[in-house]
Each structure stands twice: as C-alpha cells, then as structure tokens.
C-alpha cells in the first residue's frame, strides 16, 4: 500500500514539473519575441 502511495505522489510531482517546464518555455519564447520587436523598433529609429 505504501508503494502505491509513493508511486502516486511521484507521478503527480512529475506531471507538475513537466507542465511547469512547458509554461516556463512558453513564457521565455514570449519574452524573446517581445525583445525582438523592441530591437526592431530601435533599429528603425536609427
């Protein structure tokens, strides 16, 4: 019984970590695109 509980907790922790990685990766891409837009605007002004 303890083994089943440990496996369930491990599975929930793993799922949480995987979804967090996807969220952070998506946020990083958004920030990168925003930086590219700012860089493009700065290049056009010069």
ABEGO torsion letter per residue (X at the ends): XAAAAAAAAAAAAAAAAAAAAAAAAAAAAAAAAAAAAAAAAAAAAX
